[in-house]
Amino acid sequence: MAFSAARCTVKPRRALGAAGWLCLLAAAAPAGAQLPDWDFTKGSDLGWTPNPALGPGSATAAGLTTSLVSPDPNLTGPAVAFEAAQARYVFVRMKVAHHGGGSVYFTTAAEPQFKQANMLPFRVAPGGDWQELWLETKEAPGWQGTITRLRLDPIDVWPNIPAAQEIVIARVALLPAEAKAAEMELVHFHVGTTWRVKPGETVAVSAKLANRGGRPAKLGPIALDVPGSCAITDAPKTPPDLPAGAELTLAWRLRATKPGAGAVSLFVPVVGAKPLVGARRLFVHGPWTDAGEVILVPAGKVHGHVRTVATRTQAGQYGTLLFQAMTDDGAGWRALATIPSLGTVIASGDDGRLEVVELVGAGPPTLVQMEGDPGYRLEAQARDRHGRTWFGRLTLTQPVGSPLIATRLEVRCDAPARIARLDGPTIEMAPSAPGQRRGALFGGLEWVEGAEPCWSDQLDRSPLRIRYRPHVNRIAVPAMAVGRDDGCVGWLWRPGDAPPGAVFGAPTEEVTGRGDTELGLFRPAITTLGAENQDFGMAPFEVEAGERVTLEADLLLGPPAADLSRVCRQWLNCFGLPDPLPTPRGDARSELAFTMRAFVNSLWVEAENGWQNGIGPAKNVGRYGPFLGAVLAGARLLDGDFGEACRQRLAQTEGDPDGYRGQELPWYEGSLIATFGRRIGGYLDMLKRQQPDGGWRFRDWIAQRQKGAEDKLSALGNLDRSEVGFGAANAARLLLLARLTGDPVAREAGLKALKWLDGFTIPRAAQCWEVPVQAPDIVAAADAVRALVEGYWLTGERALLAQAEVWATRGLPFIYLWNDPAIPAMRYASTPVLGATWYTGFWYGRPVQWCGLNYAEALSYLLDAGCTQPWAKLRDGLLSSGALQQFTDPKRLALIPDSIDLTQNALPADYWVAPYTQALALAHKLGVPPTPRTSVAGPYRVSAMGEVEAELVESRLEMSVAFPEQGAHHLLVAGVAAAEQVTVNGAPLPKAGALRDGAAWLLDAGRGLLEVRLTSPGKAVVVIEGLETRPVASIASRPQ
């Protein structure tokens, strides 16, 4: 085909080959030329070349037809040359048999290579139907200068998407702004500043319209429908049209005339396009203190602090539930929150106009017994303007002693209808003093405390900063709550196969113009990216006459809650952890064997005797401590070829394994004493930077972890800010040193750090090489767990172990406790942080499993200390998700994606990482301790990576040891100035100047450390005779 007669011609380069593809070459067009438009229905592929991930294809009348063979399918277009400013849209018409994410990449004259930054993402909708995608080029910052080539990635594939999915591409085109018809957007629709107004008050209404298309939009008569409790006192005139790119704000004034419940709805007809609609609930009532007739709800008193009452409004209606908290003096009750009605039905007419039916009770609550639990029921009935009758029933039951009230809303209509949205009971918080709110939590999406605002630009400046009505797959734990000084309210729910959507705003001012807190559930849930935060982003659903639509959730009422993570623990108590899904290879040992393929095959660089750090944009090769620890697990726990391959890789590496989290190796190979000597400098640096309160600051963390990056990283937060993630890992290392050696300086500093941890309730700031300091972070929770368990092992104080479980609970808001049936690996996937990389790359709905596996390893500390459920099941679930995410194709065998996109059932195909946290957590599941165990006998401390018991008899130290895996093991005995002999099972061991391959022992009298190398696996009795004592002081004094 030809784009134009003279400017851009396309001619064949070669004929169809065995694969059925016709490769073509397009001559570059000069700037200002007609934009490229590839119509594949003409029976040619027009120069678009597939990569090997696409199977044999053909150019047909339907378009380019092919199928998926392996991950990373794409087609690269011919060379072009046009000015970026000419094209407003990249248009794609295609269909794919699966659903997920896709993207269009582009190159420019200045940047001739495809890269992640120069990409326009899109969603492949389920159903396999034709899609027409209008991708706005302005969404890609790199779309500038001269565009030289396009690449279409029709679907981003992740491990659980099967091959042989059909892909048909009919057209790819670059189009100017005027190619698209008028595209109207309702930017905002604001009705007053609160849900609740008093009779006689004035309500301001405003609607901002924008034409985002390339042509003028012709508007029809705009209608504002108001409830019978209000009257319009001032209205604007309808403009005839709105030019392309223009915005328009319309304003009305209402007067609240009498008590009543209803909604204000907007209808803006657009000629030739979908109308704009909006609706906001509005209640005309008396003040909060005027509850009308008060009816105490049975079993509505919770823990003596919060009670539930049902009220009769001044309009004679029932259905408003009022939650009252006891006053500080215990003498009375004050309003905490309300549910103003049973729910709301928003129906859609044939013309798109909304019909809002507020479900308010016609009579007082009816007492009920549900499975022996007391409760009550409210009934509602209302007619809409089409003559249909809607029936609503809200049932609430509360098991005795439970802080939860089970709610069930049932709605039906006596005639067929289209429901644009069904809102369940929605919590509105009562007014409070400024700064009173203690915090808010929305599982996987938001977690703030004190006076911190939700949707803060200190965490996220991306388009998803506001998470008012998020995609349902971004919700990790189906729970939300707001806590204040006078009480806590929220919702917990079980998603099921058809989960409801959730609305969360604390407050909602940026979206609705109101200062109200809004917590509730609705149907249909948001399941497409373009619909997020829109009131009516999803298509209406049909109901037949008499068909019931339900919403179920548990209402949480309780005393003040400074730590809202307990809401997630309450979710566990209510619904239980889901069962981990079966792993692809069956059992932990088989999964470990497969995971070793990453280190034996995928990442290994033979020429450099080292591993790539991952497969993606950067290729750095080294001997990484974490990788060594992972391969060591495989070498010791696996038999046959897998174990031998791991041992070969260890033999091929050289140097000392002292990298981050490479702590395991010296307990098996090399020398513990030598390792301690090399690490003293790091301990001294930790102590030097420890603050008087026992913690560390952002600048201290940078100096330890990211030297030289202070100027760059200061953009992520205040350098003097103190957070858990800056010091919990330090505390764990100091406490481990104190436990192994008895060092008094390390002990004092470590215990002081644990007191510092008591000042925090939200884990933050463990990944500040890219994430803002304020972002809640699951890795920080894991670090705190390790530190507190180390404190428990050092001191024996069970209060520290209990606090470790508190911090484990604080990791729950990041973990997916459900899954979309189409995405098995979503169950127990882990959100890394509740924020955005460099403020723009958000992580909600984009799990990063190495972070969750880091947390799983910390849970192994709890399990090793005797804490069992729910932590064992949670750890196994995290391992299951990790296994389901691992790749099986040869190039990335056993690697895990850096992240997966749960909103598109896909992964960003740019980076695959080493599964070392998966390997370590599997090793712990198979019995390897997560950290050395220590037995104290008199002045001596004996430690090993296995079971160890020590007993001192005069100058003779007897030790029983047992190890779960094969190979050599090292014992460390601290507090020894001299020793005459060491025996193992009665046989003397030689004393050595350095430990190498054989069984031997080594004494460093200056440090007071004695090390024993054992070469026989299993159990052994080790005896040291002729002992003399020397207190260990690894750190002679605290540095100034």
WOPECOR-V786240 format. One record per backbone hydrogen bond with DSSP energy under -0.5 kcal/mol. NH is the residue of the N-H (numbers start at 0). CO is the residue of the C=O. If there is no record, write none. Layout:
nh->NH co->CO
nh->NH co->CO
This chain:
nh->2 co->7
nh->3 co->7
nh->7 co->3
nh->9 co->0
nh->10 co->24
nh->12 co->22
nh->13 co->22
nh->16 co->20
nh->19 co->16
nh->22 co->20
nh->24 co->10
nh->26 co->8
nh->32 co->29
nh->37 co->171
nh->38 co->36
nh->39 co->37
nh->39 co->169
nh->40 co->169
nh->41 co->38
nh->42 co->39
nh->42 co->59
nh->46 co->21
nh->47 co->44
nh->48 co->46
nh->48 co->75
nh->50 co->73
nh->53 co->50
nh->54 co->66
nh->56 co->18
nh->57 co->64
nh->59 co->57
nh->59 co->62
nh->62 co->59
nh->63 co->168
nh->64 co->57
nh->64 co->62
nh->65 co->166
nh->67 co->164
nh->68 co->52
nh->69 co->52
nh->74 co->151
nh->75 co->48
nh->76 co->149
nh->79 co->147
nh->81 co->146
nh->83 co->144
nh->85 co->82
nh->86 co->82
nh->86 co->83
nh->87 co->85
nh->87 co->174
nh->88 co->174
nh->89 co->134
nh->90 co->88
nh->90 co->172
nh->91 co->132
nh->92 co->170
nh->93 co->91
nh->93 co->130
nh->94 co->167
nh->96 co->165
nh->99 co->123
nh->101 co->121
nh->102 co->152
nh->103 co->119
nh->104 co->150
nh->105 co->117
nh->106 co->148
nh->107 co->110
nh->108 co->145
nh->117 co->114
nh->118 co->116
nh->119 co->103
nh->120 co->118
nh->121 co->101
nh->123 co->99
nh->124 co->122
nh->127 co->124
nh->130 co->93
nh->132 co->91
nh->132 co->130
nh->133 co->131
nh->134 co->89
nh->134 co->132
nh->135 co->133
nh->136 co->87
nh->136 co->134
nh->138 co->135
nh->139 co->136
nh->140 co->138
nh->141 co->116
nh->142 co->139
nh->143 co->141
nh->146 co->81
nh->146 co->144
nh->147 co->106
nh->148 co->106
nh->150 co->104
nh->151 co->74
nh->152 co->102
nh->152 co->150
nh->153 co->151
nh->155 co->100
nh->156 co->154
nh->160 co->157
nh->161 co->159
nh->163 co->67
nh->166 co->65
nh->167 co->94
nh->168 co->63
nh->169 co->92
nh->169 co->167
nh->170 co->92
nh->171 co->37
nh->172 co->90
nh->173 co->35
nh->174 co->88
nh->174 co->172
nh->178 co->175
nh->179 co->176
nh->184 co->209
nh->186 co->184
nh->186 co->207
nh->187 co->207
nh->189 co->205
nh->190 co->511
nh->191 co->203
nh->196 co->282
nh->199 co->255
nh->200 co->197
nh->202 co->253
nh->204 co->251
nh->205 co->189
nh->206 co->249
nh->207 co->187
nh->208 co->206
nh->208 co->247
nh->209 co->184
nh->210 co->245
nh->211 co->182
nh->211 co->209
nh->213 co->179
nh->213 co->180
nh->216 co->241
nh->218 co->216
nh->218 co->239
nh->219 co->268
nh->222 co->266
nh->224 co->222
nh->224 co->264
nh->229 co->226
nh->230 co->254
nh->232 co->252
nh->233 co->252
nh->238 co->236
nh->241 co->216
nh->244 co->210
nh->245 co->242
nh->247 co->208
nh->249 co->206
nh->249 co->247
nh->251 co->204
nh->252 co->233
nh->253 co->202
nh->254 co->230
nh->255 co->200
nh->256 co->228
nh->256 co->254
nh->257 co->228
nh->259 co->283
nh->261 co->281
nh->263 co->279
nh->264 co->224
nh->264 co->262
nh->265 co->277
nh->266 co->222
nh->267 co->275
nh->268 co->266
nh->269 co->272
nh->270 co->217
nh->272 co->269
nh->275 co->267
nh->277 co->265
nh->279 co->263
nh->281 co->261
nh->282 co->194
nh->283 co->259
nh->284 co->196
nh->284 co->282
nh->289 co->286
nh->290 co->288
nh->292 co->311
nh->294 co->309
nh->295 co->293
nh->296 co->307
nh->299 co->296
nh->301 co->299
nh->301 co->305
nh->302 co->300
nh->304 co->301
nh->305 co->301
nh->306 co->323
nh->308 co->321
nh->309 co->294
nh->310 co->319
nh->311 co->290
nh->311 co->292
nh->312 co->310
nh->312 co->316
nh->315 co->312
nh->317 co->360
nh->318 co->310
nh->319 co->310
nh->320 co->318
nh->320 co->338
nh->321 co->308
nh->322 co->336
nh->323 co->306
nh->323 co->321
nh->324 co->333
nh->325 co->304
nh->326 co->331
nh->329 co->326
nh->333 co->324
nh->335 co->322
nh->336 co->322
nh->337 co->427
nh->338 co->320
nh->339 co->337
nh->339 co->425
nh->341 co->358
nh->342 co->358
nh->343 co->422
nh->344 co->356
nh->345 co->343
nh->345 co->420
nh->346 co->344
nh->346 co->354
nh->347 co->417
nh->348 co->352
nh->351 co->348
nh->354 co->346
nh->356 co->344
nh->356 co->354
nh->357 co->355
nh->358 co->342
nh->358 co->356
nh->359 co->357
nh->360 co->317
nh->361 co->378
nh->362 co->378
nh->365 co->376
nh->367 co->374
nh->369 co->372
nh->370 co->368
nh->372 co->369
nh->374 co->367
nh->375 co->395
nh->376 co->365
nh->377 co->393
nh->379 co->391
nh->380 co->359
nh->381 co->389
nh->383 co->387
nh->386 co->383
nh->389 co->381
nh->390 co->411
nh->391 co->379
nh->392 co->409
nh->393 co->377
nh->394 co->392
nh->394 co->407
nh->395 co->375
nh->396 co->405
nh->397 co->373
nh->401 co->398
nh->404 co->554
nh->405 co->396
nh->405 co->403
nh->406 co->552
nh->407 co->394
nh->408 co->550
nh->409 co->392
nh->409 co->407
nh->410 co->548
nh->411 co->390
nh->413 co->388
nh->416 co->542
nh->418 co->416
nh->418 co->540
nh->419 co->345
nh->419 co->417
nh->420 co->345
nh->421 co->522
nh->422 co->343
nh->422 co->420
nh->423 co->520
nh->426 co->518
nh->427 co->337
nh->428 co->516
nh->429 co->335
nh->435 co->432
nh->437 co->482
nh->438 co->482
nh->439 co->447
nh->440 co->480
nh->441 co->445
nh->442 co->478
nh->443 co->812
nh->444 co->441
nh->445 co->441
nh->447 co->439
nh->449 co->437
nh->451 co->448
nh->453 co->505
nh->455 co->452
nh->458 co->455
nh->459 co->455
nh->460 co->838
nh->464 co->461
nh->466 co->464
nh->471 co->525
nh->473 co->470
nh->474 co->471
nh->475 co->442
nh->475 co->473
nh->477 co->475
nh->478 co->476
nh->479 co->490
nh->480 co->440
nh->481 co->488
nh->482 co->438
nh->483 co->486
nh->484 co->435
nh->486 co->483
nh->487 co->557
nh->488 co->481
nh->489 co->555
nh->490 co->479
nh->491 co->553
nh->492 co->477
nh->494 co->492
nh->500 co->521
nh->502 co->519
nh->503 co->467
nh->504 co->517
nh->505 co->506
nh->506 co->515
nh->507 co->515
nh->510 co->507
nh->511 co->507
nh->512 co->507
nh->512 co->508
nh->514 co->192
nh->517 co->504
nh->518 co->426
nh->519 co->502
nh->521 co->500
nh->522 co->421
nh->526 co->524
nh->530 co->527
nh->531 co->528
nh->532 co->468
nh->533 co->530
nh->536 co->533
nh->540 co->418
nh->542 co->416
nh->545 co->412
nh->546 co->543
nh->548 co->410
nh->550 co->408
nh->552 co->406
nh->553 co->491
nh->554 co->404
nh->554 co->552
nh->555 co->489
nh->556 co->402
nh->556 co->554
nh->557 co->487
nh->563 co->561
nh->565 co->562
nh->566 co->563
nh->567 co->564
nh->568 co->564
nh->569 co->565
nh->570 co->566
nh->571 co->567
nh->572 co->568
nh->573 co->569
nh->574 co->570
nh->575 co->570
nh->575 co->571
nh->585 co->582
nh->586 co->584
nh->590 co->586
nh->591 co->587
nh->592 co->588
nh->593 co->589
nh->594 co->590
nh->595 co->591
nh->596 co->593
nh->597 co->594
nh->598 co->595
nh->599 co->595
nh->600 co->596
nh->601 co->596
nh->602 co->597
nh->604 co->609
nh->605 co->603
nh->607 co->604
nh->608 co->604
nh->608 co->605
nh->609 co->604
nh->610 co->621
nh->611 co->602
nh->612 co->619
nh->614 co->911
nh->615 co->613
nh->616 co->909
nh->619 co->617
nh->621 co->610
nh->623 co->621
nh->627 co->623
nh->628 co->624
nh->629 co->625
nh->630 co->626
nh->631 co->627
nh->632 co->628
nh->633 co->629
nh->634 co->630
nh->635 co->631
nh->636 co->632
nh->637 co->633
nh->641 co->638
nh->642 co->638
nh->643 co->639
nh->644 co->640
nh->645 co->641
nh->646 co->642
nh->647 co->643
nh->648 co->644
nh->649 co->645
nh->650 co->646
nh->651 co->647
nh->652 co->648
nh->652 co->649
nh->656 co->654
nh->657 co->655
nh->661 co->658
nh->666 co->663
nh->667 co->664
nh->668 co->664
nh->674 co->670
nh->675 co->671
nh->676 co->672
nh->677 co->673
nh->678 co->674
nh->679 co->675
nh->679 co->676
nh->682 co->678
nh->683 co->679
nh->684 co->680
nh->685 co->681
nh->686 co->682
nh->687 co->683
nh->688 co->684
nh->689 co->685
nh->690 co->694
nh->693 co->690
nh->697 co->720
nh->698 co->718
nh->700 co->696
nh->701 co->697
nh->702 co->698
nh->703 co->699
nh->704 co->700
nh->705 co->701
nh->708 co->705
nh->712 co->708
nh->713 co->709
nh->714 co->711
nh->715 co->712
nh->716 co->713
nh->720 co->717
nh->722 co->695
nh->724 co->763
nh->725 co->722
nh->726 co->723
nh->727 co->723
nh->730 co->726
nh->731 co->727
nh->732 co->728
nh->733 co->729
nh->734 co->730
nh->735 co->731
nh->736 co->732
nh->737 co->733
nh->738 co->734
nh->739 co->735
nh->740 co->736
nh->741 co->737
nh->742 co->736
nh->746 co->742
nh->747 co->743
nh->748 co->744
nh->749 co->745
nh->750 co->746
nh->751 co->747
nh->752 co->748
nh->753 co->749
nh->754 co->750
nh->755 co->751
nh->756 co->752
nh->757 co->753
nh->758 co->755
nh->759 co->756
nh->764 co->774
nh->769 co->766
nh->770 co->766
nh->771 co->835
nh->772 co->715
nh->774 co->771
nh->775 co->833
nh->776 co->762
nh->777 co->831
nh->780 co->776
nh->781 co->777
nh->782 co->778
nh->783 co->779
nh->784 co->780
nh->785 co->781
nh->786 co->782
nh->787 co->783
nh->788 co->784
nh->789 co->785
nh->790 co->786
nh->791 co->787
nh->792 co->788
nh->793 co->789
nh->794 co->790
nh->795 co->791
nh->797 co->795
nh->799 co->796
nh->800 co->796
nh->801 co->797
nh->802 co->798
nh->803 co->799
nh->804 co->800
nh->805 co->801
nh->806 co->802
nh->807 co->803
nh->808 co->804
nh->809 co->805
nh->810 co->807
nh->811 co->808
nh->813 co->810
nh->814 co->811
nh->815 co->828
nh->816 co->475
nh->816 co->814
nh->822 co->819
nh->825 co->822
nh->826 co->823
nh->827 co->815
nh->828 co->825
nh->830 co->813
nh->833 co->775
nh->834 co->832
nh->835 co->458
nh->836 co->840
nh->837 co->769
nh->838 co->835
nh->839 co->836
nh->840 co->836
nh->841 co->839
nh->842 co->834
nh->845 co->842
nh->847 co->829
nh->850 co->847
nh->851 co->847
nh->852 co->848
nh->853 co->849
nh->854 co->850
nh->855 co->851
nh->856 co->852
nh->857 co->853
nh->858 co->854
nh->859 co->855
nh->860 co->856
nh->860 co->857
nh->861 co->857
nh->862 co->858
nh->863 co->859
nh->864 co->860
nh->865 co->862
nh->866 co->861
nh->870 co->867
nh->871 co->867
nh->873 co->869
nh->874 co->870
nh->875 co->871
nh->876 co->872
nh->877 co->873
nh->878 co->874
nh->879 co->875
nh->880 co->876
nh->881 co->877
nh->882 co->878
nh->883 co->879
nh->884 co->880
nh->885 co->881
nh->885 co->882
nh->886 co->894
nh->891 co->888
nh->892 co->889
nh->893 co->886
nh->894 co->891
nh->895 co->912
nh->897 co->910
nh->899 co->846
nh->900 co->905
nh->901 co->844
nh->901 co->899
nh->902 co->844
nh->903 co->900
nh->904 co->900
nh->905 co->900
nh->908 co->906
nh->909 co->907
nh->910 co->907
nh->911 co->614
nh->912 co->895
nh->913 co->612
nh->915 co->913
nh->918 co->914
nh->919 co->915
nh->920 co->916
nh->921 co->917
nh->922 co->918
nh->923 co->919
nh->924 co->920
nh->925 co->921
nh->926 co->923
nh->927 co->922
nh->932 co->943
nh->934 co->941
nh->936 co->939
nh->939 co->936
nh->940 co->973
nh->941 co->934
nh->942 co->971
nh->943 co->932
nh->945 co->943
nh->946 co->961
nh->948 co->959
nh->950 co->957
nh->952 co->950
nh->952 co->955
nh->953 co->951
nh->955 co->952
nh->956 co->1023
nh->957 co->950
nh->957 co->955
nh->958 co->1021
nh->959 co->948
nh->960 co->958
nh->960 co->1019
nh->961 co->946
nh->962 co->1017
nh->965 co->635
nh->968 co->1013
nh->969 co->666
nh->970 co->1011
nh->971 co->942
nh->972 co->1009
nh->973 co->940
nh->973 co->971
nh->974 co->1007
nh->975 co->1007
nh->976 co->974
nh->976 co->1027
nh->977 co->1027
nh->979 co->1024
nh->980 co->1024
nh->982 co->1022
nh->983 co->986
nh->984 co->1020
nh->986 co->983
nh->988 co->981
nh->989 co->998
nh->991 co->1000
nh->999 co->1012
nh->1000 co->989
nh->1001 co->1010
nh->1003 co->1008
nh->1004 co->1002
nh->1006 co->1003
nh->1007 co->1003
nh->1008 co->1003
nh->1009 co->972
nh->1010 co->1001
nh->1011 co->970
nh->1012 co->999
nh->1013 co->968
nh->1013 co->1011
nh->1016 co->1014
nh->1017 co->964
nh->1019 co->960
nh->1021 co->958
nh->1021 co->1019
nh->1022 co->982
nh->1023 co->956
nh->1024 co->980
nh->1026 co->954
nh->1027 co->977
nh->1029 co->974
nh->1035 co->1033
